[in-house]
Amino acid sequence: MAMPSYDLDVLRAAFPAWSLFCSDAGVFYATRRGVHLRNADIDKGLRQTLSANDAETFVSLLRDQTRMAVRS
């Protein structure tokens, strides 16, 4: 199965509040930059670190977290 193409630099530009990387195994990771979430934030569904096995899911998680952070 072919992997969909992605440009990690484009993702980094789109989500500057996150530090992003893709492991050698192809797993995407993101950690918030300079933010330490409070327990109340975590209880609301915000996450300090995200991971996903594909770019589409990864972007979806990042968008969801961005929306949740705006509402908090």
N, CA and C atoms as an extended XYZ file, in Angstrom:
216
Properties=species:S:1:pos:R:3:atomname:S:1:resname:S:1:resid:I:1 pbc="F F F"
N         0.845       -1.171        0.000 N   MET     1
C         0.000        0.000        0.000 CA  MET     1
C         0.895        1.241        0.000 C   MET     1
N         0.612        2.171       -0.848 N   ALA     2
C         1.416        3.392       -0.956 CA  ALA     2
C         1.065        4.353        0.171 C   ALA     2
N         2.087        4.973        0.744 N   MET     3
C         1.885        5.980        1.783 CA  MET     3
C         1.508        7.295        1.110 C   MET     3
N         0.514        8.007        1.652 N   PRO     4
C         0.206        9.317        1.085 CA  PRO     4
C         1.381       10.256        1.324 C   PRO     4
N         1.585       11.153        0.386 N   SER     5
C         2.710       12.070        0.536 CA  SER     5
C         2.350       13.159        1.548 C   SER     5
N         3.344       13.686        2.180 N   TYR     6
C         3.177       14.778        3.121 CA  TYR     6
C         4.484       15.550        3.156 C   TYR     6
N         4.398       16.773        3.592 N   ASP     7
C         5.584       17.611        3.750 CA  ASP     7
C         5.591       18.077        5.200 C   ASP     7
N         6.497       17.535        5.986 N   LEU     8
C         6.545       17.856        7.407 CA  LEU     8
C         6.769       19.348        7.636 C   LEU     8
N         7.506       20.006        6.761 N   ASP     9
C         7.717       21.452        6.902 CA  ASP     9
C         6.413       22.225        6.716 C   ASP     9
N         5.563       21.759        5.825 N   VAL    10
C         4.252       22.395        5.634 CA  VAL    10
C         3.410       22.213        6.891 C   VAL    10
N         3.444       21.009        7.460 N   LEU    11
C         2.699       20.762        8.698 CA  LEU    11
C         3.237       21.626        9.838 C   LEU    11
N         4.538       21.764        9.921 N   ARG    12
C         5.139       22.610       10.967 CA  ARG    12
C         4.690       24.066       10.815 C   ARG    12
N         4.621       24.540        9.587 N   ALA    13
C         4.168       25.914        9.346 CA  ALA    13
C         2.689       26.076        9.690 C   ALA    13
N         1.908       25.043        9.447 N   ALA    14
C         0.476       25.101        9.722 CA  ALA    14
C         0.164       24.999       11.214 C   ALA    14
N         1.057       24.361       11.972 N   PHE    15
C         0.833       24.144       13.405 CA  PHE    15
C         2.067       24.588       14.200 C   PHE    15
N         2.344       25.898       14.225 N   PRO    16
C         3.577       26.384       14.853 CA  PRO    16
C         3.620       26.210       16.372 C   PRO    16
N         2.503       25.970       17.000 N   ALA    17
C         2.477       25.784       18.454 CA  ALA    17
C         2.933       24.387       18.862 C   ALA    17
N         3.226       23.551       17.866 N   TRP    18
C         3.608       22.165       18.117 CA  TRP    18
C         4.997       21.873       17.554 C   TRP    18
N         5.720       21.008       18.234 N   SER    19
C         6.973       20.464       17.718 CA  SER    19
C         6.632       19.122       17.076 C   SER    19
N         6.864       18.999       15.774 N   LEU    20
C         6.433       17.819       15.016 CA  LEU    20
C         7.616       17.016       14.508 C   LEU    20
N         7.451       15.698       14.493 N   PHE    21
C         8.427       14.845       13.817 CA  PHE    21
C         7.782       13.533       13.434 C   PHE    21
N         8.432       12.843       12.521 N   CYS    22
C         7.987       11.527       12.076 CA  CYS    22
C         9.119       10.544       12.364 C   CYS    22
N         8.793        9.464       13.061 N   SER    23
C         9.810        8.478       13.431 CA  SER    23
C        10.235        7.659       12.219 C   SER    23
N        11.318        6.917       12.385 N   ASP    24
C        11.785        6.023       11.320 CA  ASP    24
C        10.736        4.975       10.971 C   ASP    24
N         9.880        4.654       11.925 N   ALA    25
C         8.815        3.672       11.698 CA  ALA    25
C         7.601        4.297       11.015 C   ALA    25
N         7.640        5.614       10.770 N   GLY    26
C         6.541        6.281       10.080 CA  GLY    26
C         5.440        6.783       10.995 C   GLY    26
N         5.688        6.811       12.299 N   VAL    27
C         4.700        7.318       13.249 CA  VAL    27
C         4.930        8.818       13.434 C   VAL    27
N         3.856        9.579       13.368 N   PHE    28
C         3.913       11.031       13.539 CA  PHE    28
C         3.715       11.380       15.010 C   PHE    28
N         4.509       12.339       15.490 N   TYR    29
C         4.407       12.802       16.872 CA  TYR    29
C         4.364       14.320       16.898 C   TYR    29
N         3.623       14.852       17.871 N   ALA    30
C         3.572       16.297       18.092 CA  ALA    30
C         3.529       16.557       19.591 C   ALA    30
N         4.321       17.512       20.028 N   THR    31
C         4.314       17.946       21.425 CA  THR    31
C         4.149       19.454       21.442 C   THR    31
N         3.328       19.933       22.347 N   ARG    32
C         3.100       21.376       22.450 CA  ARG    32
C         4.396       22.100       22.790 C   ARG    32
N         4.593       23.246       22.159 N   ARG    33
C         5.793       24.061       22.406 CA  ARG    33
C         5.530       25.025       23.567 C   ARG    33
N         6.360       24.959       24.601 N   GLY    34
C         6.312       25.942       25.679 CA  GLY    34
C         5.034       25.974       26.482 C   GLY    34
N         4.262       24.911       26.434 N   VAL    35
C         2.995       24.862       27.167 CA  VAL    35
C         2.990       23.615       28.034 C   VAL    35
N         2.644       23.810       29.286 N   HIS    36
C         2.447       22.673       30.183 CA  HIS    36
C         0.986       22.716       30.604 C   HIS    36
N         0.228       21.758       30.143 N   LEU    37
C        -1.200       21.748       30.412 CA  LEU    37
C        -1.488       21.491       31.883 C   LEU    37
N        -2.533       22.126       32.357 N   ARG    38
C        -3.022       21.886       33.718 CA  ARG    38
C        -3.934       20.665       33.690 C   ARG    38
N        -4.180       20.095       34.845 N   ASN    39
C        -5.085       18.947       34.923 CA  ASN    39
C        -6.458       19.300       34.368 C   ASN    39
N        -6.920       20.520       34.617 N   ALA    40
C        -8.223       20.948       34.105 CA  ALA    40
C        -8.241       20.944       32.577 C   ALA    40
N        -7.134       21.329       31.952 N   ASP    41
C        -7.041       21.311       30.489 CA  ASP    41
C        -7.102       19.878       29.969 C   ASP    41
N        -6.380       18.994       30.633 N   ILE    42
C        -6.362       17.583       30.228 CA  ILE    42
C        -7.750       16.978       30.396 C   ILE    42
N        -8.430       17.346       31.482 N   ASP    43
C        -9.791       16.851       31.706 CA  ASP    43
C       -10.742       17.302       30.599 C   ASP    43
N       -10.451       18.445       29.981 N   LYS    44
C       -11.271       18.954       28.874 CA  LYS    44
C       -10.936       18.287       27.543 C   LYS    44
N        -9.880       17.448       27.528 N   GLY    45
C        -9.524       16.739       26.305 CA  GLY    45
C        -8.269       17.226       25.616 C   GLY    45
N        -7.644       18.275       26.147 N   LEU    46
C        -6.395       18.738       25.551 CA  LEU    46
C        -5.281       17.749       25.867 C   LEU    46
N        -4.347       17.599       24.948 N   ARG    47
C        -3.242       16.654       25.108 CA  ARG    47
C        -1.917       17.377       24.944 C   ARG    47
N        -0.945       16.988       25.747 N   GLN    48
C         0.400       17.557       25.661 CA  GLN    48
C         1.137       17.014       24.442 C   GLN    48
N         0.923       15.720       24.166 N   THR    49
C         1.597       15.035       23.061 CA  THR    49
C         0.581       14.210       22.290 C   THR    49
N         0.726       14.204       20.976 N   LEU    50
C        -0.136       13.420       20.089 CA  LEU    50
C         0.709       12.470       19.267 C   LEU    50
N         0.095       11.383       18.828 N   SER    51
C         0.763       10.497       17.867 CA  SER    51
C        -0.286        9.884       16.962 C   SER    51
N         0.142        9.556       15.748 N   ALA    52
C        -0.746        8.919       14.774 CA  ALA    52
C         0.101        8.144       13.778 C   ALA    52
N        -0.493        7.114       13.224 N   ASN    53
C         0.212        6.250       12.277 CA  ASN    53
C         0.154        6.743       10.843 C   ASN    53
N        -0.649        7.782       10.580 N   ASP    54
C        -0.723        8.309        9.217 CA  ASP    54
C        -0.949        9.818        9.262 C   ASP    54
N        -0.576       10.480        8.191 N   ALA    55
C        -0.627       11.943        8.134 CA  ALA    55
C        -2.051       12.473        8.249 C   ALA    55
N        -3.007       11.802        7.643 N   GLU    56
C        -4.395       12.275        7.680 CA  GLU    56
C        -4.926       12.299        9.113 C   GLU    56
N        -4.710       11.224        9.844 N   THR    57
C        -5.147       11.163       11.237 CA  THR    57
C        -4.400       12.191       12.074 C   THR    57
N        -3.112       12.330       11.821 N   PHE    58
C        -2.269       13.273       12.547 CA  PHE    58
C        -2.794       14.700       12.394 C   PHE    58
N        -3.072       15.113       11.181 N   VAL    59
C        -3.584       16.460       10.927 CA  VAL    59
C        -4.950       16.636       11.584 C   VAL    59
N        -5.775       15.619       11.526 N   SER    60
C        -7.089       15.681       12.162 CA  SER    60
C        -6.960       15.892       13.672 C   SER    60
N        -6.050       15.168       14.304 N   LEU    61
C        -5.822       15.334       15.745 CA  LEU    61
C        -5.326       16.741       16.067 C   LEU    61
N        -4.394       17.242       15.268 N   LEU    62
C        -3.873       18.593       15.490 CA  LEU    62
C        -4.970       19.645       15.330 C   LEU    62
N        -5.814       19.495       14.334 N   ARG    63
C        -6.923       20.441       14.135 CA  ARG    63
C        -7.890       20.386       15.307 C   ARG    63
N        -8.220       19.174       15.760 N   ASP    64
C        -9.124       19.023       16.905 CA  ASP    64
C        -8.554       19.711       18.143 C   ASP    64
N        -7.262       19.505       18.393 N   GLN    65
C        -6.626       20.114       19.558 CA  GLN    65
C        -6.610       21.639       19.442 C   GLN    65
N        -6.401       22.146       18.248 N   THR    66
C        -6.411       23.592       18.028 CA  THR    66
C        -7.789       24.161       18.337 C   THR    66
N        -8.830       23.494       17.857 N   ARG    67
C       -10.207       23.942       18.131 CA  ARG    67
C       -10.502       23.913       19.631 C   ARG    67
N       -10.102       22.826       20.294 N   MET    68
C       -10.354       22.710       21.734 CA  MET    68
C        -9.612       23.786       22.520 C   MET    68
N        -8.394       24.083       22.130 N   ALA    69
C        -7.591       25.087       22.837 CA  ALA    69
C        -8.214       26.470       22.712 C   ALA    69
N        -8.797       26.759       21.569 N   VAL    70
C        -9.436       28.059       21.352 CA  VAL    70
C       -10.644       28.204       22.276 C   VAL    70
N       -11.364       27.106       22.488 N   ARG    71
C       -12.559       27.139       23.334 CA  ARG    71
C       -12.231       27.161       24.822 C   ARG    71
N       -11.028       26.767       25.184 N   SER    72
C       -10.670       26.690       26.620 CA  SER    72
C       -10.363       28.045       27.207 C   SER    72
